Amino acid sequence: MSNTELRNIQFSPPDITDEEIEEVIKVMKSGWITTGPRTKEFERKIAEYVGVNKAVCLNSATAAMELTLRILGIGPGDEVITSVYTYTASASVIDHVGAKIVLVDTAPGSFEMDYSKLADSITEKTKAIIPVDIAGKMCDYDTIYEVVESKKKLFKANNELQKLFNRVIIIADAAHAFGAERKGLKCGQAADFTTFSFHAVKNLTTAEGGAVVWKNDLGLDDEWLYKQFMLYSLHGQSKDALAKTQKGAWEYDIVYLAYKCNMTDILAGFGLIQLSRYDGLLKRRKEIIEIYNKALLPLGIQSLEHYGDDFASTGHLYLARIPGIDEVERNDIIAKMAEAGVACNVHYKPLPMLTAYKNLGFDIKNYPNAYDMYKNEITLPLHTLLSDEDVEYVCKCLENAMKEVLIKEAVIE
């Protein structure tokens, strides 16, 4: 391949138009740049899009998960279960609140946790499960609820809010899955609480940001719960900055010593425009995935199934697995792709392979299925700035890189 044929294919740049830029300028000229009217409007639009009563915007999905745990009163002495195959945020928030992290292996040949092992992991100390909607595909929440119900007798509530549930609470890490659907439910309507990410690499971005929603049928006082998120995200202050600007309304109280993780109007303005474009962005992602599948599946490459009769993911990541290769060969293929101008990634290195989790006593040998998924996984570029020709170029580069690495390995052997 000559240098003139090389392309520069980034892994996941943001899709930003002049409309987003103009909206951010308007916000900055408005004189209100922190949490204010646009943040409240973004919350309303998110709730409307998801089909729930309320949404809370925060500065990250991580904050959304952590505040949810704190508001539920989950902490020292409790256990929270999550998938071993995820980014650290899904588990680190459990440690932040003082609870014990319990990791569950993936099912054989799957990126989702093994639900039979999930049942075995629930104890009298278990207060919540954090399933991970990896790559934008919703987990099997029907099965998760069945598991939770089967272990209901073990649940011991620590407070009135937990008594309302009277079972293990399900908090979805849907960082990848805003807009996904499964069995007639939008992501945000299945789990008890659902947290979204609007980070720079996400389908819908606000640069940094996140949100949390909850189901409408839980018997929760929506206004009370919304206020708790407001208090927890802004130092426990009884009035936010917008309320304090009302004439004579300077006085406030600090109800408890809380945190600082609110979203700003600059980010919310950005998000409002992204949301208005979102259906088109999801449609384009589906088109790209179809091109990848058509070119790569016949080569024996395996990929996460994004679309089916009763589900549709957000097409957030294209997780490709090359059967029969190991970590070294996988990394060599990624290096060859980089030489051809294609940036790839790996999603994810299972948590027990990371230093912080090793220090907590986790060992990857106890999670063989997750390791098997990881060792031959390559995440290909998938974003809405790619042309059809770019996607075809990536496919050709991958085919060439595989041939080069595997032939080289065969010669060495």
C-alpha positions in Angstrom: 0.0 0.0 0.0 1.6 3.3 -1.1 1.7 6.3 1.1 -0.7 8.2 -1.1 -3.3 5.5 -0.4 -3.0 5.9 3.4 -6.0 7.4 5.2 -6.2 8.9 8.7 -9.1 7.1 10.4 -9.6 8.4 13.9 -11.1 6.0 16.5 -14.0 8.2 17.8 -13.9 11.9 17.1 -17.0 14.0 18.1 -19.6 14.8 15.4 -20.0 18.6 16.0 -21.7 20.9 13.5 -22.0 24.7 13.3 -25.3 24.4 15.1 -23.7 23.1 18.3 -21.0 25.8 18.1 -23.6 28.6 17.6 -25.7 27.3 20.5 -22.6 27.3 22.9 -21.9 30.9 21.8 -25.5 31.8 22.5 -25.2 30.3 26.0 -22.0 32.2 26.7 -23.5 35.5 25.5 -26.6 34.9 27.6 -24.6 35.6 30.8 -25.7 32.2 32.3 -23.1 29.6 31.9 -23.4 27.3 34.9 -26.4 25.1 35.9 -29.5 27.1 34.7 -32.3 27.2 32.2 -30.7 25.1 29.5 -29.7 22.4 31.9 -33.3 22.2 33.1 -34.5 22.1 29.5 -32.0 19.3 28.6 -33.3 17.3 31.6 -36.8 17.7 30.3 -35.9 16.7 26.8 -33.9 13.6 28.0 -36.9 12.4 30.1 -39.2 12.9 27.2 -36.9 11.0 24.8 -36.5 8.1 27.3 -40.1 8.1 28.3 -39.8 8.7 32.0 -41.0 11.3 34.4 -37.7 12.9 35.4 -34.0 13.1 34.4 -31.1 14.6 36.3 -28.1 16.0 34.4 -24.7 15.7 36.1 -21.1 16.1 35.0 -20.5 12.4 34.3 -22.1 9.0 34.3 -19.7 8.1 37.0 -21.2 10.8 39.2 -24.7 9.6 38.3 -23.9 6.0 39.5 -22.1 7.1 42.6 -24.9 9.6 43.7 -27.5 6.9 43.1 -25.7 4.5 45.4 -25.3 7.3 48.0 -29.0 8.3 47.9 -30.0 4.7 48.2 -27.9 4.6 51.4 -25.5 1.9 50.1 -22.1 2.0 51.8 -19.8 0.1 54.3 -20.9 -3.4 55.0 -22.8 -3.7 51.8 -22.0 -5.5 48.6 -22.7 -4.4 45.0 -22.3 -6.7 42.0 -21.1 -5.7 38.5 -19.6 -7.2 35.4 -15.9 -8.1 35.3 -16.0 -7.0 31.6 -16.3 -3.2 31.8 -14.6 0.1 32.3 -13.4 0.9 35.8 -16.2 3.4 36.5 -18.8 0.6 36.9 -16.8 -0.8 39.8 -14.9 2.2 41.3 -18.1 3.9 42.4 -18.8 0.9 44.6 -15.5 1.4 46.3 -16.1 5.2 46.6 -19.2 4.7 48.8 -17.4 2.1 50.9 -19.2 -1.0 49.7 -17.5 -4.2 48.6 -17.0 -4.8 44.8 -18.3 -8.2 43.7 -17.3 -9.1 40.1 -19.2 -11.6 37.9 -17.6 -13.4 34.9 -19.1 -13.1 31.5 -21.1 -16.0 30.0 -19.1 -18.2 27.6 -18.7 -16.4 24.3 -20.6 -13.3 25.5 -19.8 -9.8 26.6 -22.6 -9.9 29.1 -22.3 -11.2 32.7 -23.2 -14.8 33.3 -26.6 -14.6 34.9 -26.4 -18.0 36.5 -23.2 -16.8 38.3 -25.0 -13.6 39.2 -27.5 -15.6 41.2 -24.7 -17.4 43.1 -23.1 -14.0 43.9 -26.1 -12.5 45.7 -25.8 -12.6 49.5 -27.6 -11.0 52.5 -25.2 -8.1 52.1 -26.0 -7.5 48.4 -27.8 -4.1 47.9 -27.5 -3.5 44.2 -26.4 -4.9 40.8 -24.8 -2.7 38.1 -25.3 -4.4 34.8 -23.3 -3.0 31.9 -25.0 -2.2 28.5 -21.7 -2.8 26.6 -21.4 -1.2 23.2 -24.9 0.2 23.4 -26.7 -3.2 23.6 -29.1 -3.5 26.6 -28.6 -6.4 28.9 -31.2 -9.1 29.5 -33.1 -7.2 32.2 -35.9 -9.8 32.3 -33.5 -12.4 33.4 -31.8 -10.1 35.9 -35.1 -9.3 37.5 -35.9 -13.0 37.7 -32.6 -13.6 39.5 -33.2 -10.8 41.9 -36.7 -12.1 42.7 -35.4 -15.6 43.3 -33.1 -14.2 45.9 -35.6 -11.7 47.4 -35.6 -13.5 50.8 -31.9 -12.7 51.3 -32.5 -8.9 51.0 -32.1 -6.8 54.2 -33.1 -3.2 53.8 -31.1 -0.6 55.7 -33.5 2.3 55.3 -37.0 3.3 54.1 -36.0 3.8 50.5 -34.5 0.3 50.3 -37.6 -1.0 52.0 -39.7 0.4 49.1 -37.8 -1.9 46.8 -37.6 -4.8 49.3 -35.1 -6.5 46.9 -31.7 -5.9 45.3 -31.8 -2.7 43.3 -30.8 -2.6 39.6 -28.7 0.3 38.5 -27.8 0.1 34.8 -24.5 1.4 33.6 -25.9 2.5 30.2 -23.0 4.8 29.4 -23.0 3.4 25.9 -26.8 2.9 25.5 -28.7 6.2 25.4 -31.4 5.5 22.8 -31.2 1.7 22.8 -34.3 -0.5 22.9 -35.2 -4.0 24.0 -38.6 -5.8 24.0 -40.5 -2.6 23.5 -38.7 -0.7 26.3 -36.3 2.2 25.8 -33.0 2.1 27.7 -34.0 4.0 30.9 -37.3 2.1 31.3 -35.9 -1.3 32.1 -33.6 -1.0 35.1 -34.7 0.7 38.4 -32.1 3.4 37.7 -30.3 4.0 34.5 -27.1 6.2 34.1 -26.0 7.7 30.8 -22.7 9.2 29.6 -22.3 12.2 27.3 -18.5 12.1 27.3 -16.6 13.2 24.2 -16.4 9.7 22.7 -20.1 8.9 23.2 -22.8 8.9 20.5 -24.4 12.0 22.0 -21.8 14.2 23.6 -21.7 17.3 25.8 -17.9 17.0 26.0 -18.2 15.9 29.6 -21.5 15.0 31.2 -24.0 12.4 32.2 -27.5 11.8 33.4 -29.6 9.5 35.5 -33.3 8.4 35.1 -35.5 6.0 37.0 -38.6 3.9 36.2 -42.0 5.5 36.5 -43.6 2.5 38.3 -41.4 2.2 41.4 -43.6 4.2 43.8 -40.9 6.8 44.2 -41.7 10.4 44.9 -40.1 11.9 41.7 -39.9 15.4 43.1 -38.3 14.3 46.3 -35.8 12.1 44.5 -34.9 14.8 42.0 -34.3 17.2 44.9 -31.9 14.6 46.5 -29.8 14.5 43.3 -29.8 18.3 43.2 -28.6 18.5 46.9 -26.0 15.7 46.5 -24.6 17.2 43.3 -24.2 20.8 44.7 -22.7 20.6 48.2 -26.0 19.8 49.9 -27.0 23.4 49.2 -30.7 24.1 49.7 -30.9 26.5 46.7 -29.1 26.3 43.4 -27.4 29.3 41.8 -30.5 29.9 39.6 -32.8 30.1 42.6 -30.4 32.3 44.5 -30.6 34.9 41.7 -34.3 35.7 42.5 -34.6 39.1 44.2 -33.9 38.9 47.9 -33.4 35.1 47.7 -29.7 35.1 48.6 -30.0 33.0 51.7 -29.4 29.3 51.6 -28.6 26.3 53.9 -26.2 23.4 53.7 -28.4 20.4 54.5 -25.5 18.0 54.6 -21.8 17.8 53.4 -22.3 16.6 49.8 -20.5 16.7 46.5 -19.9 18.9 43.4 -20.9 17.3 40.1 -23.5 19.5 38.4 -23.8 20.0 34.7 -23.4 23.5 33.2 -25.6 25.3 30.7 -22.7 25.4 28.2 -22.7 21.6 28.1 -26.5 21.4 28.2 -26.8 23.7 25.2 -24.3 21.5 23.3 -26.4 18.5 24.3 -29.7 20.0 23.3 -28.5 20.3 19.7 -27.0 16.8 19.7 -30.3 15.4 21.0 -32.1 17.1 18.1 -29.8 15.3 15.6 -29.7 12.0 17.5 -32.1 9.8 15.5 -30.0 10.6 12.4 -26.8 9.8 14.1 -28.1 6.4 15.3 -29.3 5.6 11.8 -25.9 6.3 10.3 -24.2 4.1 12.9 -26.5 1.2 11.9 -25.5 1.7 8.2 -21.8 1.6 9.2 -22.3 -1.6 11.2 -24.0 -3.2 8.2 -21.0 -2.4 6.0 -18.7 -3.9 8.6 -20.8 -7.0 9.0 -21.1 -7.6 5.2 -17.3 -7.4 4.8 -16.0 -9.0 7.9 -18.3 -11.8 9.0 -17.6 -13.9 5.9 -13.9 -13.8 6.9 -14.8 -15.6 10.1 -14.6 -12.5 12.3 -17.2 -12.5 15.1 -18.9 -9.4 16.2 -21.5 -8.3 18.9 -25.0 -8.5 17.4 -26.4 -5.0 17.5 -29.8 -5.5 16.0 -32.5 -8.2 16.2 -36.3 -8.8 16.1 -36.8 -7.4 19.6 -33.8 -5.2 20.3 -31.7 -2.4 18.8 -28.5 -1.1 20.2 -27.1 2.4 19.8 -24.3 1.0 17.7 -21.7 2.6 20.0 -18.8 0.2 19.5 -17.9 -2.4 16.8 -16.5 -5.2 18.9 -14.7 -7.6 16.6 -13.2 -10.9 17.7 -10.7 -12.9 15.6 -11.0 -16.6 16.7 -7.8 -18.5 17.3 -5.5 -15.6 18.1 -4.0 -14.6 21.4 -3.1 -11.2 23.0 0.2 -10.9 21.2 -1.2 -11.5 17.8 -4.2 -9.2 18.5 -1.8 -6.4 19.5 0.3 -7.0 16.4 -2.8 -6.6 14.3 -3.7 -3.3 16.0 -0.1 -2.1 15.4 -0.4 -3.0 11.7 -3.7 -1.1 11.5 -2.0 1.9 13.0 0.7 1.8 10.3 -2.1 1.9 7.8 -3.6 5.0 9.4 -6.4 3.2 11.3 -6.8 3.8 15.0 -8.3 0.8 16.9 -8.9 0.1 20.5 -9.7 -2.8 22.9 -12.9 -3.0 25.0 -12.2 -4.0 27.6 -9.2 -5.2 29.6 -11.1 -7.1 32.3 -10.9 -5.4 35.6 -8.8 -8.0 37.4 -6.0 -7.4 34.9 -5.6 -3.8 36.2 -3.3 -2.9 39.1 -5.9 -1.3 41.3 -8.1 -4.4 41.1 -5.1 -6.8 41.6 -4.4 -4.8 44.8 -8.0 -5.5 45.9 -7.3 -9.2 45.6 -9.0 -9.9 42.2 -7.3 -12.5 39.9 -8.1 -12.9 36.2 -7.7 -16.7 36.6 -11.1 -16.6 38.3 -12.8 -15.0 35.3 -11.8 -17.3 32.3 -14.7 -16.4 30.1 -14.0 -12.6 30.3 -10.3 -13.3 29.5 -11.3 -15.4 26.4 -13.4 -12.5 25.2 -10.7 -10.0 25.7 -7.6 -11.8 24.3 -8.8 -11.7 20.6 -11.0 -8.5 20.7 -10.3 -5.5 18.5 -12.6 -2.5 18.5 -12.8 -0.9 15.1 -13.5 2.8 14.4 -17.3 3.5 14.5 -18.5 7.1 14.3 -20.7 9.3 12.2 -17.8 11.1 10.4 -16.8 8.0 8.6 -17.7 7.7 4.9 -18.7 4.3 3.4 -15.2 4.4 1.7 -13.5 4.9 5.1 -15.3 1.8 6.5 -14.4 -0.3 3.5 -10.8 0.9 3.9 -10.8 -0.2 7.5 -12.1 -3.6 6.5 -9.4 -4.1 3.9 -6.7 -3.0 6.3 -7.9 -5.5 8.9 -8.0 -8.3 6.3 -4.4 -7.4 5.3 -3.2 -7.0 8.9 -4.6 -10.4 9.8 -2.9 -12.1 6.9 0.4 -10.4 7.6 0.5 -11.2 11.3 -0.9 -14.8 11.0 1.4 -15.7 8.1 4.4 -14.3 10.1 3.4 -16.3 13.2 3.1 -19.4 11.1 6.6 -18.9 9.6 8.1 -18.4 13.1 6.5 -21.6 14.4 
